[in-house]
Amino acid sequence: MAKKQSSAQKRHRQSEERRLKNKSVKSSVRTSAKKFLLLAQKSGRDSSEITNAEIALKDMIKKIDTAAQKGIIKKNTAARKKSRMQRFFNTVKAAH
């Protein structure tokens, strides 16, 4: 007969799984933000780089919204990050 698992052990296992999943989502948000910033900073040369930066911005916004919806990051934090990145993109696009 199988040994019964205590509820504390189960909670520990569940929290560990959640922690790893949340860590992965936060990491992907940070990675997409870095990717966008890199593309936006070097997009001064031609319009194709600006479109690449715009695609990266949309991808980053999607990941931030998903993380906020899942409760991994707070909604105000998500809004602040999106706003700052959008403002940065607008200044880069205007300078072009």
PAKOLDREN-645103 format. One record per atom (N, C-alpha, C): x, y, z; residue number from 1; atom name. Coordinates in Angstrom, 1 decimal, always signed. Layout:
N
- X / Y / Z / NUM / CA
...
//
This chain:
96
- +0.8 / -1.2 / +0.0 / 1 / N
- +0.0 / +0.0 / +0.0 / 1 / CA
- +0.9 / +1.2 / +0.0 / 1 / C
- +0.4 / +2.2 / -0.8 / 2 / N
- +1.2 / +3.4 / -0.9 / 2 / CA
- +1.2 / +4.2 / +0.4 / 2 / C
- +2.3 / +4.9 / +0.7 / 3 / N
- +2.4 / +5.7 / +1.9 / 3 / CA
- +1.7 / +7.0 / +1.7 / 3 / C
- +0.9 / +7.4 / +2.7 / 4 / N
- +0.1 / +8.7 / +2.5 / 4 / CA
- +1.0 / +9.9 / +2.6 / 4 / C
- +0.8 / +10.8 / +1.8 / 5 / N
- +1.6 / +12.0 / +1.7 / 5 / CA
- +0.9 / +13.1 / +2.6 / 5 / C
- +1.6 / +13.8 / +3.4 / 6 / N
- +1.0 / +14.9 / +4.2 / 6 / CA
- +0.7 / +16.1 / +3.3 / 6 / C
- -0.3 / +16.9 / +3.8 / 7 / N
- -0.7 / +18.0 / +3.1 / 7 / CA
- +0.4 / +19.1 / +3.0 / 7 / C
- +1.2 / +19.1 / +4.0 / 8 / N
- +2.4 / +20.1 / +3.9 / 8 / CA
- +3.3 / +19.7 / +2.8 / 8 / C
- +3.6 / +18.4 / +2.6 / 9 / N
- +4.5 / +18.0 / +1.6 / 9 / CA
- +3.9 / +18.3 / +0.2 / 9 / C
- +2.5 / +18.1 / +0.1 / 10 / N
- +1.9 / +18.4 / -1.2 / 10 / CA
- +1.9 / +19.9 / -1.5 / 10 / C
- +1.7 / +20.7 / -0.5 / 11 / N
- +1.7 / +22.2 / -0.6 / 11 / CA
- +3.1 / +22.6 / -1.0 / 11 / C
- +4.1 / +22.0 / -0.4 / 12 / N
- +5.5 / +22.3 / -0.8 / 12 / CA
- +5.8 / +22.0 / -2.2 / 12 / C
- +5.4 / +20.8 / -2.6 / 13 / N
- +5.6 / +20.4 / -4.0 / 13 / CA
- +4.9 / +21.4 / -5.0 / 13 / C
- +3.6 / +21.7 / -4.7 / 14 / N
- +2.9 / +22.6 / -5.5 / 14 / CA
- +3.5 / +24.0 / -5.6 / 14 / C
- +3.9 / +24.5 / -4.5 / 15 / N
- +4.5 / +25.9 / -4.5 / 15 / CA
- +5.8 / +25.9 / -5.2 / 15 / C
- +6.6 / +24.8 / -5.2 / 16 / N
- +7.8 / +24.7 / -5.9 / 16 / CA
- +7.6 / +24.7 / -7.4 / 16 / C
- +6.5 / +23.9 / -7.8 / 17 / N
- +6.2 / +23.9 / -9.3 / 17 / CA
- +5.7 / +25.3 / -9.7 / 17 / C
- +4.9 / +25.9 / -8.9 / 18 / N
- +4.4 / +27.3 / -9.3 / 18 / CA
- +5.6 / +28.3 / -9.4 / 18 / C
- +6.5 / +28.2 / -8.4 / 19 / N
- +7.7 / +29.1 / -8.4 / 19 / CA
- +8.5 / +29.0 / -9.6 / 19 / C
- +8.7 / +27.7 / -10.1 / 20 / N
- +9.5 / +27.5 / -11.3 / 20 / CA
- +8.8 / +28.0 / -12.5 / 20 / C
- +7.5 / +27.8 / -12.6 / 21 / N
- +6.7 / +28.3 / -13.7 / 21 / CA
- +6.7 / +29.8 / -13.8 / 21 / C
- +6.5 / +30.5 / -12.6 / 22 / N
- +6.4 / +31.9 / -12.5 / 22 / CA
- +7.8 / +32.5 / -12.9 / 22 / C
- +8.9 / +31.8 / -12.4 / 23 / N
- +10.2 / +32.3 / -12.7 / 23 / CA
- +10.4 / +32.3 / -14.2 / 23 / C
- +10.0 / +31.2 / -14.9 / 24 / N
- +10.1 / +31.1 / -16.3 / 24 / CA
- +9.4 / +32.2 / -17.1 / 24 / C
- +8.2 / +32.5 / -16.6 / 25 / N
- +7.4 / +33.6 / -17.3 / 25 / CA
- +8.0 / +35.0 / -17.1 / 25 / C
- +8.5 / +35.2 / -15.9 / 26 / N
- +9.2 / +36.5 / -15.6 / 26 / CA
- +10.4 / +36.6 / -16.4 / 26 / C
- +11.1 / +35.5 / -16.6 / 27 / N
- +12.4 / +35.6 / -17.4 / 27 / CA
- +12.1 / +35.8 / -18.8 / 27 / C
- +11.0 / +35.3 / -19.4 / 28 / N
- +10.6 / +35.5 / -20.8 / 28 / CA
- +10.2 / +37.0 / -21.0 / 28 / C
- +9.6 / +37.6 / -20.0 / 29 / N
- +9.2 / +39.0 / -20.1 / 29 / CA
- +10.5 / +39.8 / -20.1 / 29 / C
- +11.4 / +39.6 / -19.2 / 30 / N
- +12.7 / +40.3 / -19.2 / 30 / CA
- +13.4 / +40.1 / -20.5 / 30 / C
- +13.5 / +38.9 / -21.0 / 31 / N
- +14.2 / +38.7 / -22.3 / 31 / CA
- +13.6 / +39.4 / -23.5 / 31 / C
- +12.2 / +39.4 / -23.5 / 32 / N
- +11.6 / +40.1 / -24.6 / 32 / CA
- +11.8 / +41.6 / -24.5 / 32 / C
- +11.8 / +42.1 / -23.3 / 33 / N
- +12.1 / +43.6 / -23.1 / 33 / CA
- +13.5 / +43.9 / -23.5 / 33 / C
- +14.5 / +43.1 / -23.2 / 34 / N
- +15.8 / +43.3 / -23.6 / 34 / CA
- +15.9 / +43.3 / -25.2 / 34 / C
- +15.2 / +42.3 / -25.7 / 35 / N
- +15.3 / +42.2 / -27.2 / 35 / CA
- +14.7 / +43.4 / -27.9 / 35 / C
- +13.6 / +43.9 / -27.3 / 36 / N
- +12.9 / +45.1 / -27.9 / 36 / CA
- +13.9 / +46.3 / -27.7 / 36 / C
- +14.5 / +46.5 / -26.6 / 37 / N
- +15.4 / +47.6 / -26.4 / 37 / CA
- +16.5 / +47.6 / -27.3 / 37 / C
- +17.1 / +46.4 / -27.5 / 38 / N
- +18.2 / +46.3 / -28.4 / 38 / CA
- +17.8 / +46.7 / -29.9 / 38 / C
- +16.7 / +46.2 / -30.3 / 39 / N
- +16.2 / +46.5 / -31.7 / 39 / CA
- +15.8 / +48.0 / -31.8 / 39 / C
- +15.2 / +48.5 / -30.8 / 40 / N
- +14.8 / +49.9 / -30.8 / 40 / CA
- +16.0 / +50.9 / -30.8 / 40 / C
- +17.1 / +50.5 / -30.1 / 41 / N
- +18.2 / +51.4 / -30.0 / 41 / CA
- +19.0 / +51.4 / -31.3 / 41 / C
- +19.0 / +50.3 / -32.1 / 42 / N
- +19.8 / +50.3 / -33.3 / 42 / CA
- +18.8 / +50.5 / -34.5 / 42 / C
- +17.6 / +50.9 / -34.3 / 43 / N
- +16.7 / +51.1 / -35.4 / 43 / CA
- +16.8 / +52.4 / -36.1 / 43 / C
- +17.8 / +53.2 / -35.8 / 44 / N
- +18.0 / +54.5 / -36.4 / 44 / CA
- +18.4 / +54.5 / -37.8 / 44 / C
- +18.8 / +53.3 / -38.3 / 45 / N
- +19.3 / +53.2 / -39.6 / 45 / CA
- +18.3 / +53.2 / -40.8 / 45 / C
- +17.4 / +52.2 / -40.7 / 46 / N
- +16.3 / +52.1 / -41.7 / 46 / CA
- +15.0 / +51.7 / -41.2 / 46 / C
- +14.0 / +51.8 / -42.0 / 47 / N
- +12.6 / +51.5 / -41.6 / 47 / CA
- +12.3 / +50.1 / -41.3 / 47 / C
- +13.1 / +49.1 / -41.9 / 48 / N
- +12.8 / +47.7 / -41.6 / 48 / CA
- +13.2 / +47.4 / -40.1 / 48 / C
- +14.2 / +48.1 / -39.6 / 49 / N
- +14.6 / +47.9 / -38.2 / 49 / CA
- +13.5 / +48.4 / -37.3 / 49 / C
- +12.9 / +49.5 / -37.7 / 50 / N
- +11.8 / +50.1 / -36.9 / 50 / CA
- +10.6 / +49.1 / -36.8 / 50 / C
- +10.3 / +48.5 / -38.0 / 51 / N
- +9.2 / +47.5 / -38.0 / 51 / CA
- +9.6 / +46.3 / -37.1 / 51 / C
- +10.9 / +45.9 / -37.2 / 52 / N
- +11.3 / +44.7 / -36.3 / 52 / CA
- +11.1 / +45.1 / -34.8 / 52 / C
- +11.5 / +46.4 / -34.5 / 53 / N
- +11.3 / +46.8 / -33.1 / 53 / CA
- +9.8 / +46.9 / -32.7 / 53 / C
- +9.0 / +47.3 / -33.7 / 54 / N
- +7.6 / +47.3 / -33.4 / 54 / CA
- +7.0 / +45.9 / -33.2 / 54 / C
- +7.4 / +45.0 / -33.9 / 55 / N
- +7.0 / +43.6 / -33.7 / 55 / CA
- +7.5 / +43.1 / -32.4 / 55 / C
- +8.7 / +43.4 / -32.0 / 56 / N
- +9.2 / +43.0 / -30.7 / 56 / CA
- +8.5 / +43.7 / -29.6 / 56 / C
- +8.1 / +44.9 / -29.8 / 57 / N
- +7.3 / +45.6 / -28.8 / 57 / CA
- +5.9 / +45.0 / -28.6 / 57 / C
- +5.3 / +44.6 / -29.7 / 58 / N
- +4.0 / +43.9 / -29.6 / 58 / CA
- +4.1 / +42.6 / -28.9 / 58 / C
- +5.2 / +41.8 / -29.2 / 59 / N
- +5.4 / +40.6 / -28.5 / 59 / CA
- +5.7 / +40.7 / -27.0 / 59 / C
- +6.4 / +41.8 / -26.7 / 60 / N
- +6.7 / +42.1 / -25.3 / 60 / CA
- +5.4 / +42.4 / -24.5 / 60 / C
- +4.6 / +43.3 / -25.1 / 61 / N
- +3.3 / +43.7 / -24.5 / 61 / CA
- +2.4 / +42.5 / -24.3 / 61 / C
- +2.4 / +41.6 / -25.3 / 62 / N
- +1.6 / +40.3 / -25.1 / 62 / CA
- +2.1 / +39.5 / -23.9 / 62 / C
- +3.4 / +39.4 / -23.8 / 63 / N
- +3.9 / +38.6 / -22.7 / 63 / CA
- +3.7 / +39.3 / -21.3 / 63 / C
- +3.8 / +40.6 / -21.3 / 64 / N
- +3.5 / +41.3 / -20.1 / 64 / CA
- +2.0 / +41.2 / -19.7 / 64 / C
- +1.1 / +41.3 / -20.7 / 65 / N
- -0.3 / +41.1 / -20.4 / 65 / CA
- -0.6 / +39.8 / -19.9 / 65 / C
- +0.0 / +38.7 / -20.5 / 66 / N
- -0.2 / +37.4 / -20.0 / 66 / CA
- +0.2 / +37.2 / -18.6 / 66 / C
- +1.4 / +37.7 / -18.3 / 67 / N
- +2.0 / +37.6 / -16.9 / 67 / CA
- +1.1 / +38.3 / -15.9 / 67 / C
- +0.5 / +39.4 / -16.3 / 68 / N
- -0.3 / +40.2 / -15.4 / 68 / CA
- -1.7 / +39.5 / -15.2 / 68 / C
- -2.2 / +38.9 / -16.3 / 69 / N
- -3.4 / +38.2 / -16.2 / 69 / CA
- -3.3 / +36.9 / -15.3 / 69 / C
- -2.2 / +36.3 / -15.3 / 70 / N
- -1.9 / +35.1 / -14.5 / 70 / CA
- -1.6 / +35.5 / -13.1 / 70 / C
- -1.4 / +36.8 / -12.8 / 71 / N
- -1.1 / +37.2 / -11.4 / 71 / CA
- +0.4 / +37.1 / -11.1 / 71 / C
- +1.2 / +36.9 / -12.1 / 72 / N
- +2.7 / +36.7 / -11.8 / 72 / CA
- +3.3 / +38.1 / -11.6 / 72 / C
- +2.9 / +39.1 / -12.3 / 73 / N
- +3.3 / +40.5 / -12.0 / 73 / CA
- +2.0 / +41.3 / -11.8 / 73 / C
- +2.1 / +42.3 / -11.0 / 74 / N
- +0.9 / +43.1 / -10.7 / 74 / CA
- +0.4 / +43.9 / -11.9 / 74 / C
- -0.9 / +44.2 / -12.0 / 75 / N
- -1.4 / +44.9 / -13.1 / 75 / CA
- -0.8 / +46.3 / -13.3 / 75 / C
- -0.6 / +47.0 / -12.2 / 76 / N
- +0.0 / +48.4 / -12.3 / 76 / CA
- +1.5 / +48.3 / -12.8 / 76 / C
- +2.2 / +47.3 / -12.4 / 77 / N
- +3.5 / +47.1 / -12.9 / 77 / CA
- +3.5 / +46.8 / -14.4 / 77 / C
- +2.6 / +46.0 / -14.8 / 78 / N
- +2.5 / +45.7 / -16.2 / 78 / CA
- +2.2 / +46.9 / -17.0 / 78 / C
- +1.3 / +47.7 / -16.5 / 79 / N
- +0.9 / +49.0 / -17.2 / 79 / CA
- +2.1 / +49.9 / -17.3 / 79 / C
- +2.8 / +50.0 / -16.2 / 80 / N
- +4.0 / +50.9 / -16.1 / 80 / CA
- +5.0 / +50.5 / -17.1 / 80 / C
- +5.3 / +49.2 / -17.2 / 81 / N
- +6.3 / +48.7 / -18.1 / 81 / CA
- +5.9 / +48.9 / -19.6 / 81 / C
- +4.7 / +48.7 / -19.9 / 82 / N
- +4.2 / +48.9 / -21.2 / 82 / CA
- +4.2 / +50.3 / -21.6 / 82 / C
- +3.9 / +51.2 / -20.7 / 83 / N
- +3.8 / +52.6 / -21.0 / 83 / CA
- +5.3 / +53.1 / -21.3 / 83 / C
- +6.2 / +52.7 / -20.4 / 84 / N
- +7.6 / +53.2 / -20.6 / 84 / CA
- +8.2 / +52.7 / -21.9 / 84 / C
- +7.9 / +51.5 / -22.3 / 85 / N
- +8.4 / +50.9 / -23.5 / 85 / CA
- +7.8 / +51.6 / -24.7 / 85 / C
- +6.5 / +51.8 / -24.6 / 86 / N
- +5.8 / +52.5 / -25.7 / 86 / CA
- +6.3 / +53.9 / -25.9 / 86 / C
- +6.5 / +54.6 / -24.8 / 87 / N
- +7.1 / +56.0 / -24.9 / 87 / CA
- +8.4 / +56.0 / -25.5 / 87 / C
- +9.3 / +55.0 / -25.1 / 88 / N
- +10.6 / +54.9 / -25.7 / 88 / CA
- +10.5 / +54.7 / -27.2 / 88 / C
- +9.7 / +53.8 / -27.6 / 89 / N
- +9.5 / +53.5 / -29.0 / 89 / CA
- +9.0 / +54.7 / -29.8 / 89 / C
- +8.1 / +55.5 / -29.2 / 90 / N
- +7.6 / +56.6 / -29.9 / 90 / CA
- +8.7 / +57.7 / -30.1 / 90 / C
- +9.6 / +57.8 / -29.1 / 91 / N
- +10.7 / +58.8 / -29.2 / 91 / CA
- +11.7 / +58.4 / -30.3 / 91 / C
- +11.9 / +57.1 / -30.3 / 92 / N
- +12.9 / +56.5 / -31.4 / 92 / CA
- +12.2 / +56.7 / -32.8 / 92 / C
- +11.0 / +56.4 / -32.9 / 93 / N
- +10.3 / +56.5 / -34.2 / 93 / CA
- +10.2 / +57.9 / -34.6 / 93 / C
- +10.0 / +58.9 / -33.7 / 94 / N
- +9.9 / +60.3 / -34.0 / 94 / CA
- +11.3 / +60.8 / -34.5 / 94 / C
- +12.3 / +60.3 / -33.9 / 95 / N
- +13.7 / +60.7 / -34.2 / 95 / CA
- +14.1 / +60.2 / -35.6 / 95 / C
- +13.5 / +59.2 / -36.0 / 96 / N
- +13.8 / +58.6 / -37.3 / 96 / CA
- +13.3 / +59.5 / -38.4 / 96 / C
//
